[in-house]
Amino acid sequence: MSDYENQSASDKELQEFMMIEKQKAQVNEQIHEFHGICWEKCIGKPSTKLDHATETCLSNCVDRFIDTSLLITQRFAQILQRQSSGGM
Amino acid sequence: MAHVDKSEIMDQVKQQIAVANAQELLSQMSTKCFAKCINKPGTSLDGSEQKCISLCMDRFMDSWNLIARAYGQRLQREQSKN
């Protein structure tokens, strides 16, 4: 391989690495956000372990929060569409 | 770019991300567990407050991991839909 080819292969690998790390960081950031929200909803007084009801609440909380975000996104898009098609 | 530099950059990036993640956890943990455990701030942290804080930190990590798992499962479900 020439120096140039070597370098561009290396750049590509680095770019790919950065893209993957960025995605991982975004997922992580999302987990922090969900956790902040669901901690408030589901956790009472800290005890020696998470009981079953709390575990169920936490995992439902994540799913329902995502459902809510999707629903709101859809409805919001509809509102915008109605407004732009002359409604107001 | 020399080969050595690239893996050095990768390591640095990974390390910086790990540090940022730890800082975020630490800061959230302080805020959330202070709110849960310190009702009326006194002249020092008493024994029961300290115990509450240590339970809170453990439950914080448990719930964080549970949420990471639940989110991971949701992402997989969404991907298999498409």
N, CA and C atoms of all chains as a GROMACS GRO file, in nm:
protein
  510
    1MET      N    1   0.083  -0.120   0.000
    1MET     CA    2   0.000   0.000   0.000
    1MET      C    3   0.087   0.126   0.000
    2SER      N    4   0.045   0.225  -0.076
    2SER     CA    5   0.119   0.351  -0.075
    2SER      C    6   0.091   0.425   0.055
    3ASP      N    7   0.172   0.528   0.081
    3ASP     CA    8   0.150   0.608   0.202
    3ASP      C    9   0.010   0.669   0.202
    4TYR      N   10  -0.029   0.712   0.083
    4TYR     CA   11  -0.158   0.780   0.074
    4TYR      C   12  -0.272   0.684   0.107
    5GLU      N   13  -0.266   0.564   0.048
    5GLU     CA   14  -0.370   0.465   0.074
    5GLU      C   15  -0.372   0.426   0.222
    6ASN      N   16  -0.253   0.413   0.275
    6ASN     CA   17  -0.238   0.379   0.416
    6ASN      C   18  -0.310   0.481   0.504
    7GLN      N   19  -0.284   0.607   0.468
    7GLN     CA   20  -0.339   0.713   0.550
    7GLN      C   21  -0.491   0.719   0.539
    8SER      N   22  -0.542   0.701   0.416
    8SER     CA   23  -0.686   0.715   0.404
    8SER      C   24  -0.758   0.596   0.469
    9ALA      N   25  -0.696   0.478   0.468
    9ALA     CA   26  -0.754   0.363   0.538
    9ALA      C   27  -0.758   0.391   0.688
   10SER      N   28  -0.649   0.451   0.735
   10SER     CA   29  -0.639   0.483   0.876
   10SER      C   30  -0.742   0.588   0.917
   11ASP      N   31  -0.759   0.690   0.830
   11ASP     CA   32  -0.860   0.794   0.858
   11ASP      C   33  -0.999   0.735   0.864
   12LYS      N   34  -1.023   0.642   0.773
   12LYS     CA   35  -1.155   0.581   0.766
   12LYS      C   36  -1.184   0.502   0.894
   13GLU      N   37  -1.083   0.430   0.938
   13GLU     CA   38  -1.101   0.351   1.059
   13GLU      C   39  -1.131   0.443   1.178
   14LEU      N   40  -1.057   0.555   1.181
   14LEU     CA   41  -1.076   0.649   1.291
   14LEU      C   42  -1.215   0.712   1.285
   15GLN      N   43  -1.257   0.745   1.164
   15GLN     CA   44  -1.391   0.803   1.147
   15GLN      C   45  -1.499   0.708   1.195
   16GLU      N   46  -1.482   0.580   1.157
   16GLU     CA   47  -1.578   0.479   1.196
   16GLU      C   48  -1.581   0.463   1.348
   17PHE      N   49  -1.461   0.462   1.404
   17PHE     CA   50  -1.450   0.451   1.550
   17PHE      C   51  -1.523   0.567   1.619
   18MET      N   52  -1.500   0.689   1.568
   18MET     CA   53  -1.564   0.806   1.628
   18MET      C   54  -1.715   0.801   1.614
   19MET      N   55  -1.761   0.751   1.501
   19MET     CA   56  -1.906   0.742   1.480
   19MET      C   57  -1.968   0.645   1.580
   20ILE      N   58  -1.903   0.531   1.597
   20ILE     CA   59  -1.956   0.430   1.691
   20ILE      C   60  -1.952   0.483   1.834
   21GLU      N   61  -1.842   0.548   1.870
   21GLU     CA   62  -1.832   0.602   2.006
   21GLU      C   63  -1.937   0.711   2.029
   22LYS      N   64  -1.961   0.789   1.925
   22LYS     CA   65  -2.061   0.895   1.938
   22LYS      C   66  -2.200   0.834   1.960
   23GLN      N   67  -2.230   0.730   1.884
   23GLN     CA   68  -2.359   0.662   1.902
   23GLN      C   69  -2.372   0.604   2.042
   24LYS      N   70  -2.263   0.541   2.089
   24LYS     CA   71  -2.266   0.483   2.223
   24LYS      C   72  -2.288   0.592   2.328
   25ALA      N   73  -2.224   0.708   2.307
   25ALA     CA   74  -2.238   0.818   2.402
   25ALA      C   75  -2.381   0.873   2.401
   26GLN      N   76  -2.442   0.874   2.282
   26GLN     CA   77  -2.581   0.922   2.272
   26GLN      C   78  -2.677   0.828   2.344
   27VAL      N   79  -2.655   0.698   2.326
   27VAL     CA   80  -2.739   0.600   2.398
   27VAL      C   81  -2.722   0.618   2.548
   28ASN      N   82  -2.598   0.635   2.589
   28ASN     CA   83  -2.569   0.656   2.731
   28ASN      C   84  -2.639   0.779   2.787
   29GLU      N   85  -2.634   0.886   2.710
   29GLU     CA   86  -2.698   1.011   2.750
   29GLU      C   87  -2.849   0.991   2.765
   30GLN      N   88  -2.904   0.914   2.672
   30GLN     CA   89  -3.046   0.881   2.677
   30GLN      C   90  -3.080   0.802   2.803
   31ILE      N   91  -2.995   0.707   2.839
   31ILE     CA   92  -3.017   0.628   2.961
   31ILE      C   93  -3.016   0.720   3.084
   32HIS      N   94  -2.922   0.814   3.087
   32HIS     CA   95  -2.919   0.910   3.198
   32HIS      C   96  -3.052   0.986   3.207
   33GLU      N   97  -3.102   1.027   3.092
   33GLU     CA   98  -3.227   1.104   3.091
   33GLU      C   99  -3.344   1.019   3.141
   34PHE      N  100  -3.357   0.898   3.085
   34PHE     CA  101  -3.466   0.808   3.130
   34PHE      C  102  -3.453   0.781   3.280
   35HIS      N  103  -3.332   0.757   3.323
   35HIS     CA  104  -3.312   0.724   3.463
   35HIS      C  105  -3.356   0.839   3.553
   36GLY      N  106  -3.319   0.961   3.513
   36GLY     CA  107  -3.359   1.077   3.592
   36GLY      C  108  -3.510   1.086   3.607
   37ILE      N  109  -3.580   1.061   3.496
   37ILE     CA  110  -3.726   1.070   3.496
   37ILE      C  111  -3.787   0.956   3.577
   38CYS      N  112  -3.741   0.834   3.552
   38CYS     CA  113  -3.806   0.716   3.611
   38CYS      C  114  -3.769   0.698   3.758
   39TRP      N  115  -3.653   0.747   3.797
   39TRP     CA  116  -3.616   0.747   3.939
   39TRP      C  117  -3.722   0.825   4.017
   40GLU      N  118  -3.757   0.942   3.967
   40GLU     CA  119  -3.856   1.024   4.036
   40GLU      C  120  -3.992   0.955   4.040
   41LYS      N  121  -4.028   0.887   3.934
   41LYS     CA  122  -4.160   0.822   3.927
   41LYS      C  123  -4.168   0.698   4.015
   42CYS      N  124  -4.060   0.622   4.022
   42CYS     CA  125  -4.073   0.485   4.075
   42CYS      C  126  -4.004   0.460   4.209
   43ILE      N  127  -3.907   0.540   4.246
   43ILE     CA  128  -3.827   0.506   4.364
   43ILE      C  129  -3.878   0.581   4.487
   44GLY      N  130  -3.913   0.506   4.589
   44GLY     CA  131  -3.952   0.567   4.715
   44GLY      C  132  -3.831   0.581   4.806
   45LYS      N  133  -3.846   0.538   4.929
   45LYS     CA  134  -3.734   0.546   5.022
   45LYS      C  135  -3.633   0.439   4.988
   46PRO      N  136  -3.504   0.473   4.975
   46PRO     CA  137  -3.404   0.372   4.939
   46PRO      C  138  -3.400   0.258   5.040
   47SER      N  139  -3.408   0.133   4.992
   47SER     CA  140  -3.400   0.019   5.082
   47SER      C  141  -3.288  -0.075   5.038
   48THR      N  142  -3.285  -0.193   5.097
   48THR     CA  143  -3.170  -0.281   5.072
   48THR      C  144  -3.171  -0.344   4.934
   49LYS      N  145  -3.286  -0.350   4.871
   49LYS     CA  146  -3.285  -0.391   4.730
   49LYS      C  147  -3.404  -0.332   4.655
   50LEU      N  148  -3.397  -0.333   4.521
   50LEU     CA  149  -3.512  -0.288   4.442
   50LEU      C  150  -3.616  -0.398   4.450
   51ASP      N  151  -3.737  -0.367   4.498
   51ASP     CA  152  -3.837  -0.475   4.502
   51ASP      C  153  -3.897  -0.494   4.362
   52HIS      N  154  -3.974  -0.602   4.352
   52HIS     CA  155  -4.026  -0.642   4.221
   52HIS      C  156  -4.114  -0.532   4.159
   53ALA      N  157  -4.199  -0.473   4.243
   53ALA     CA  158  -4.289  -0.369   4.191
   53ALA      C  159  -4.209  -0.251   4.136
   54THR      N  160  -4.102  -0.215   4.206
   54THR     CA  161  -4.018  -0.103   4.159
   54THR      C  162  -3.950  -0.137   4.027
   55GLU      N  163  -3.903  -0.262   4.016
   55GLU     CA  164  -3.839  -0.303   3.891
   55GLU      C  165  -3.937  -0.296   3.775
   56THR      N  166  -4.059  -0.343   3.799
   56THR     CA  167  -4.162  -0.337   3.694
   56THR      C  168  -4.192  -0.192   3.658
   57CYS      N  169  -4.205  -0.109   3.761
   57CYS     CA  170  -4.232   0.033   3.737
   57CYS      C  171  -4.122   0.096   3.651
   58LEU      N  172  -3.996   0.068   3.683
   58LEU     CA  173  -3.885   0.127   3.608
   58LEU      C  174  -3.887   0.084   3.462
   59SER      N  175  -3.910  -0.046   3.439
   59SER     CA  176  -3.902  -0.088   3.300
   59SER      C  177  -4.025  -0.042   3.222
   60ASN      N  178  -4.143  -0.039   3.286
   60ASN     CA  179  -4.260   0.020   3.221
   60ASN      C  180  -4.238   0.169   3.194
   61CYS      N  181  -4.175   0.235   3.288
   61CYS     CA  182  -4.151   0.379   3.276
   61CYS      C  183  -4.071   0.412   3.151
   62VAL      N  184  -3.967   0.333   3.124
   62VAL     CA  185  -3.886   0.356   3.004
   62VAL      C  186  -3.972   0.339   2.879
   63ASP      N  187  -4.047   0.228   2.874
   63ASP     CA  188  -4.128   0.202   2.755
   63ASP      C  189  -4.238   0.306   2.737
   64ARG      N  190  -4.305   0.343   2.845
   64ARG     CA  191  -4.413   0.441   2.832
   64ARG      C  192  -4.359   0.580   2.799
   65PHE      N  193  -4.240   0.612   2.850
   65PHE     CA  194  -4.182   0.742   2.816
   65PHE      C  195  -4.151   0.748   2.666
   66ILE      N  196  -4.095   0.639   2.614
   66ILE     CA  197  -4.065   0.634   2.470
   66ILE      C  198  -4.195   0.642   2.390
   67ASP      N  199  -4.298   0.565   2.431
   67ASP     CA  200  -4.429   0.572   2.363
   67ASP      C  201  -4.482   0.715   2.363
   68THR      N  202  -4.471   0.780   2.479
   68THR     CA  203  -4.520   0.918   2.490
   68THR      C  204  -4.446   1.011   2.394
   69SER      N  205  -4.313   0.996   2.390
   69SER     CA  206  -4.234   1.080   2.300
   69SER      C  207  -4.275   1.058   2.155
   70LEU      N  208  -4.294   0.930   2.118
   70LEU     CA  209  -4.333   0.900   1.980
   70LEU      C  210  -4.471   0.959   1.948
   71LEU      N  211  -4.564   0.940   2.043
   71LEU     CA  212  -4.700   0.991   2.022
   71LEU      C  213  -4.700   1.143   2.007
   72ILE      N  214  -4.627   1.209   2.095
   72ILE     CA  215  -4.622   1.354   2.091
   72ILE      C  216  -4.556   1.402   1.962
   73THR      N  217  -4.452   1.332   1.919
   73THR     CA  218  -4.386   1.369   1.794
   73THR      C  219  -4.484   1.360   1.676
   74GLN      N  220  -4.560   1.249   1.674
   74GLN     CA  221  -4.659   1.231   1.566
   74GLN      C  222  -4.765   1.340   1.569
   75ARG      N  223  -4.822   1.362   1.687
   75ARG     CA  224  -4.930   1.461   1.700
   75ARG      C  225  -4.880   1.601   1.668
   76PHE      N  226  -4.756   1.628   1.711
   76PHE     CA  227  -4.698   1.759   1.686
   76PHE      C  228  -4.681   1.781   1.535
   77ALA      N  229  -4.636   1.675   1.467
   77ALA     CA  230  -4.620   1.685   1.322
   77ALA      C  231  -4.755   1.712   1.255
   78GLN      N  232  -4.861   1.646   1.307
   78GLN     CA  233  -4.995   1.670   1.251
   78GLN      C  234  -5.038   1.814   1.270
   79ILE      N  235  -5.012   1.867   1.390
   79ILE     CA  236  -5.048   2.006   1.417
   79ILE      C  237  -4.976   2.101   1.321
   80LEU      N  238  -4.847   2.078   1.304
   80LEU     CA  239  -4.770   2.162   1.213
   80LEU      C  240  -4.824   2.154   1.070
   81GLN      N  241  -4.859   2.030   1.031
   81GLN     CA  242  -4.908   2.010   0.896
   81GLN      C  243  -5.039   2.084   0.874
   82ARG      N  244  -5.128   2.073   0.973
   82ARG     CA  245  -5.257   2.140   0.964
   82ARG      C  246  -5.238   2.291   0.951
   83GLN      N  247  -5.142   2.341   1.032
   83GLN     CA  248  -5.118   2.487   1.029
   83GLN      C  249  -5.063   2.531   0.895
   84SER      N  250  -4.970   2.450   0.841
   84SER     CA  251  -4.905   2.494   0.716
   84SER      C  252  -5.000   2.478   0.597
   85SER      N  253  -5.102   2.390   0.610
   85SER     CA  254  -5.197   2.377   0.499
   85SER      C  255  -5.311   2.478   0.512
   86GLY      N  256  -5.283   2.589   0.577
   86GLY     CA  257  -5.375   2.701   0.575
   86GLY      C  258  -5.467   2.714   0.695
   87GLY      N  259  -5.476   2.612   0.778
   87GLY     CA  260  -5.568   2.610   0.890
   87GLY      C  261  -5.549   2.726   0.988
   88MET      N  262  -5.442   2.724   1.060
   88MET     CA  263  -5.410   2.820   1.167
   88MET      C  264  -5.513   2.820   1.278
   89MET      N  265  -0.114   1.040   0.926
   89MET     CA  266  -0.111   1.017   1.072
   89MET      C  267  -0.043   0.884   1.100
   90ALA      N  268   0.052   0.883   1.191
   90ALA     CA  269   0.123   0.760   1.223
   90ALA      C  270   0.029   0.662   1.293
   91HIS      N  271   0.062   0.534   1.280
   91HIS     CA  272  -0.026   0.431   1.336
   91HIS      C  273  -0.041   0.444   1.488
   92VAL      N  274   0.069   0.475   1.553
   92VAL     CA  275   0.070   0.485   1.699
   92VAL      C  276  -0.028   0.594   1.746
   93ASP      N  277  -0.024   0.707   1.674
   93ASP     CA  278  -0.110   0.820   1.711
   93ASP      C  279  -0.258   0.782   1.710
   94LYS      N  280  -0.294   0.702   1.610
   94LYS     CA  281  -0.435   0.670   1.596
   94LYS      C  282  -0.488   0.593   1.717
   95SER      N  283  -0.415   0.489   1.757
   95SER     CA  284  -0.465   0.412   1.871
   95SER      C  285  -0.458   0.494   2.000
   96GLU      N  286  -0.363   0.588   2.001
   96GLU     CA  287  -0.357   0.678   2.117
   96GLU      C  288  -0.482   0.766   2.122
   97ILE      N  289  -0.519   0.817   2.007
   97ILE     CA  290  -0.640   0.900   2.000
   97ILE      C  291  -0.762   0.819   2.044
   98MET      N  292  -0.772   0.697   1.994
   98MET     CA  293  -0.886   0.612   2.030
   98MET      C  294  -0.892   0.589   2.181
   99ASP      N  295  -0.778   0.559   2.239
   99ASP     CA  296  -0.775   0.538   2.384
   99ASP      C  297  -0.818   0.663   2.458
  100GLN      N  298  -0.767   0.778   2.411
  100GLN     CA  299  -0.801   0.904   2.478
  100GLN      C  300  -0.950   0.934   2.469
  101VAL      N  301  -1.005   0.909   2.350
  101VAL     CA  302  -1.148   0.932   2.332
  101VAL      C  303  -1.228   0.845   2.428
  102LYS      N  304  -1.194   0.716   2.431
  102LYS     CA  305  -1.264   0.623   2.520
  102LYS      C  306  -1.253   0.668   2.666
  103GLN      N  307  -1.133   0.712   2.700
  103GLN     CA  308  -1.113   0.753   2.840
  103GLN      C  309  -1.192   0.878   2.873
  104GLN      N  310  -1.193   0.972   2.781
  104GLN     CA  311  -1.268   1.096   2.805
  104GLN      C  312  -1.417   1.068   2.819
  105ILE      N  313  -1.467   0.975   2.737
  105ILE     CA  314  -1.608   0.939   2.746
  105ILE      C  315  -1.637   0.873   2.880
  106ALA      N  316  -1.547   0.784   2.923
  106ALA     CA  317  -1.566   0.716   3.052
  106ALA      C  318  -1.566   0.816   3.166
  107VAL      N  319  -1.477   0.914   3.160
  107VAL     CA  320  -1.472   1.017   3.265
  107VAL      C  321  -1.600   1.100   3.266
  108ALA      N  322  -1.645   1.140   3.147
  108ALA     CA  323  -1.768   1.220   3.138
  108ALA      C  324  -1.887   1.141   3.192
  109ASN      N  325  -1.889   1.012   3.162
  109ASN     CA  326  -1.998   0.928   3.210
  109ASN      C  327  -1.996   0.917   3.363
  110ALA      N  328  -1.878   0.897   3.417
  110ALA     CA  329  -1.865   0.887   3.563
  110ALA      C  330  -1.905   1.018   3.630
  111GLN      N  331  -1.868   1.130   3.569
  111GLN     CA  332  -1.905   1.260   3.625
  111GLN      C  333  -2.056   1.279   3.625
  112GLU      N  334  -2.119   1.237   3.517
  112GLU     CA  335  -2.264   1.249   3.507
  112GLU      C  336  -2.332   1.164   3.616
  113LEU      N  337  -2.284   1.040   3.631
  113LEU     CA  338  -2.339   0.952   3.734
  113LEU      C  339  -2.323   1.014   3.872
  114LEU      N  340  -2.203   1.062   3.898
  114LEU     CA  341  -2.172   1.120   4.029
  114LEU      C  342  -2.260   1.239   4.060
  115SER      N  343  -2.276   1.325   3.960
  115SER     CA  344  -2.353   1.446   3.981
  115SER      C  345  -2.502   1.413   4.002
  116GLN      N  346  -2.554   1.320   3.921
  116GLN     CA  347  -2.694   1.277   3.937
  116GLN      C  348  -2.716   1.210   4.072
  117MET      N  349  -2.620   1.124   4.109
  117MET     CA  350  -2.629   1.052   4.236
  117MET      C  351  -2.634   1.150   4.352
  118SER      N  352  -2.550   1.250   4.349
  118SER     CA  353  -2.548   1.349   4.457
  118SER      C  354  -2.682   1.421   4.466
  119THR      N  355  -2.730   1.466   4.352
  119THR     CA  356  -2.857   1.539   4.352
  119THR      C  357  -2.973   1.452   4.400
  120LYS      N  358  -2.984   1.333   4.341
  120LYS     CA  359  -3.099   1.246   4.372
  120LYS      C  360  -3.094   1.196   4.516
  121CYS      N  361  -2.976   1.156   4.562
  121CYS     CA  362  -2.968   1.098   4.696
  121CYS      C  363  -2.973   1.206   4.805
  122PHE      N  364  -2.927   1.323   4.772
  122PHE     CA  365  -2.945   1.434   4.867
  122PHE      C  366  -3.095   1.461   4.885
  123ALA      N  367  -3.165   1.465   4.773
  123ALA     CA  368  -3.310   1.490   4.780
  123ALA      C  369  -3.382   1.381   4.858
  124LYS      N  370  -3.341   1.255   4.839
  124LYS     CA  371  -3.408   1.144   4.907
  124LYS      C  372  -3.374   1.137   5.056
  125CYS      N  373  -3.252   1.166   5.091
  125CYS     CA  374  -3.203   1.130   5.225
  125CYS      C  375  -3.190   1.246   5.322
  126ILE      N  376  -3.174   1.367   5.272
  126ILE     CA  377  -3.154   1.480   5.362
  126ILE      C  378  -3.280   1.565   5.363
  127ASN      N  379  -3.366   1.538   5.460
  127ASN     CA  380  -3.491   1.612   5.462
  127ASN      C  381  -3.472   1.752   5.516
  128LYS      N  382  -3.405   1.757   5.632
  128LYS     CA  383  -3.384   1.886   5.694
  128LYS      C  384  -3.236   1.893   5.729
  129PRO      N  385  -3.157   1.965   5.651
  129PRO     CA  386  -3.011   1.966   5.674
  129PRO      C  387  -2.976   2.011   5.816
  130GLY      N  388  -2.906   1.926   5.890
  130GLY     CA  389  -2.864   1.961   6.025
  130GLY      C  390  -2.720   2.005   6.029
  131THR      N  391  -2.660   2.005   6.147
  131THR     CA  392  -2.522   2.054   6.159
  131THR      C  393  -2.420   1.953   6.108
  132SER      N  394  -2.461   1.826   6.097
  132SER     CA  395  -2.372   1.727   6.034
  132SER      C  396  -2.460   1.617   5.974
  133LEU      N  397  -2.398   1.528   5.892
  133LEU     CA  398  -2.474   1.414   5.841
  133LEU      C  399  -2.484   1.313   5.953
  134ASP      N  400  -2.604   1.282   5.998
  134ASP     CA  401  -2.612   1.184   6.106
  134ASP      C  402  -2.607   1.041   6.050
  135GLY      N  403  -2.600   0.945   6.143
  135GLY     CA  404  -2.584   0.804   6.103
  135GLY      C  405  -2.692   0.756   6.008
  136SER      N  406  -2.816   0.792   6.036
  136SER     CA  407  -2.924   0.740   5.950
  136SER      C  408  -2.919   0.806   5.812
  137GLU      N  409  -2.875   0.931   5.807
  137GLU     CA  410  -2.860   0.995   5.676
  137GLU      C  411  -2.749   0.928   5.595
  138GLN      N  412  -2.639   0.898   5.663
  138GLN     CA  413  -2.528   0.832   5.593
  138GLN      C  414  -2.569   0.694   5.543
  139LYS      N  415  -2.647   0.623   5.626
  139LYS     CA  416  -2.693   0.491   5.585
  139LYS      C  417  -2.786   0.503   5.465
  140CYS      N  418  -2.876   0.598   5.471
  140CYS     CA  419  -2.968   0.623   5.360
  140CYS      C  420  -2.890   0.653   5.232
  141ILE      N  421  -2.787   0.736   5.244
  141ILE     CA  422  -2.709   0.772   5.125
  141ILE      C  423  -2.642   0.650   5.063
  142SER      N  424  -2.591   0.561   5.152
  142SER     CA  425  -2.522   0.448   5.092
  142SER      C  426  -2.622   0.351   5.027
  143LEU      N  427  -2.740   0.332   5.089
  143LEU     CA  428  -2.846   0.253   5.023
  143LEU      C  429  -2.888   0.318   4.892
  144CYS      N  430  -2.904   0.449   4.897
  144CYS     CA  431  -2.949   0.523   4.780
  144CYS      C  432  -2.851   0.507   4.663
  145MET      N  433  -2.722   0.515   4.693
  145MET     CA  434  -2.621   0.499   4.587
  145MET      C  435  -2.631   0.361   4.523
  146ASP      N  436  -2.650   0.258   4.608
  146ASP     CA  437  -2.661   0.122   4.554
  146ASP      C  438  -2.785   0.106   4.467
  147ARG      N  439  -2.898   0.159   4.516
  147ARG     CA  440  -3.022   0.149   4.439
  147ARG      C  441  -3.014   0.234   4.313
  148PHE      N  442  -2.940   0.344   4.322
  148PHE     CA  443  -2.920   0.429   4.204
  148PHE      C  444  -2.854   0.348   4.093
  149MET      N  445  -2.747   0.276   4.128
  149MET     CA  446  -2.677   0.196   4.027
  149MET      C  447  -2.764   0.080   3.977
  150ASP      N  448  -2.836   0.013   4.070
  150ASP     CA  449  -2.927  -0.096   4.028
  150ASP      C  450  -3.028  -0.045   3.926
  151SER      N  451  -3.090   0.068   3.959
  151SER     CA  452  -3.196   0.117   3.871
  151SER      C  453  -3.137   0.168   3.740
  152TRP      N  454  -3.017   0.226   3.747
  152TRP     CA  455  -2.952   0.271   3.623
  152TRP      C  456  -2.929   0.153   3.529
  153ASN      N  457  -2.878   0.045   3.586
  153ASN     CA  458  -2.851  -0.073   3.503
  153ASN      C  459  -2.980  -0.135   3.449
  154LEU      N  460  -3.083  -0.134   3.533
  154LEU     CA  461  -3.212  -0.189   3.487
  154LEU      C  462  -3.267  -0.108   3.370
  155ILE      N  463  -3.254   0.023   3.381
  155ILE     CA  464  -3.304   0.110   3.274
  155ILE      C  465  -3.222   0.094   3.147
  156ALA      N  466  -3.091   0.078   3.164
  156ALA     CA  467  -3.006   0.053   3.047
  156ALA      C  468  -3.051  -0.075   2.976
  157ARG      N  469  -3.082  -0.179   3.054
  157ARG     CA  470  -3.129  -0.305   2.995
  157ARG      C  471  -3.264  -0.287   2.926
  158ALA      N  472  -3.357  -0.220   2.995
  158ALA     CA  473  -3.491  -0.202   2.938
  158ALA      C  474  -3.484  -0.122   2.808
  159TYR      N  475  -3.399  -0.021   2.806
  159TYR     CA  476  -3.383   0.061   2.685
  159TYR      C  477  -3.320  -0.021   2.573
  160GLY      N  478  -3.220  -0.101   2.607
  160GLY     CA  479  -3.156  -0.189   2.509
  160GLY      C  480  -3.256  -0.285   2.447
  161GLN      N  481  -3.344  -0.342   2.530
  161GLN     CA  482  -3.446  -0.434   2.478
  161GLN      C  483  -3.542  -0.361   2.387
  162ARG      N  484  -3.579  -0.239   2.425
  162ARG     CA  485  -3.671  -0.161   2.343
  162ARG      C  486  -3.609  -0.130   2.207
  163LEU      N  487  -3.481  -0.091   2.210
  163LEU     CA  488  -3.412  -0.061   2.084
  163LEU      C  489  -3.412  -0.183   1.992
  164GLN      N  490  -3.388  -0.300   2.052
  164GLN     CA  491  -3.388  -0.423   1.972
  164GLN      C  492  -3.526  -0.452   1.914
  165ARG      N  493  -3.631  -0.431   1.997
  165ARG     CA  494  -3.766  -0.455   1.949
  165ARG      C  495  -3.800  -0.361   1.834
  166GLU      N  496  -3.760  -0.234   1.847
  166GLU     CA  497  -3.789  -0.136   1.743
  166GLU      C  498  -3.716  -0.173   1.613
  167GLN      N  499  -3.593  -0.223   1.628
  167GLN     CA  500  -3.516  -0.258   1.509
  167GLN      C  501  -3.574  -0.379   1.438
  168SER      N  502  -3.624  -0.475   1.515
  168SER     CA  503  -3.678  -0.596   1.451
  168SER      C  504  -3.814  -0.568   1.388
  169LYS      N  505  -3.878  -0.455   1.426
  169LYS     CA  506  -4.003  -0.415   1.362
  169LYS      C  507  -3.980  -0.374   1.218
  170ASN      N  508  -3.867  -0.306   1.194
  170ASN     CA  509  -3.842  -0.250   1.060
  170ASN      C  510  -3.779  -0.350   0.964
   0.00000   0.00000   0.00000
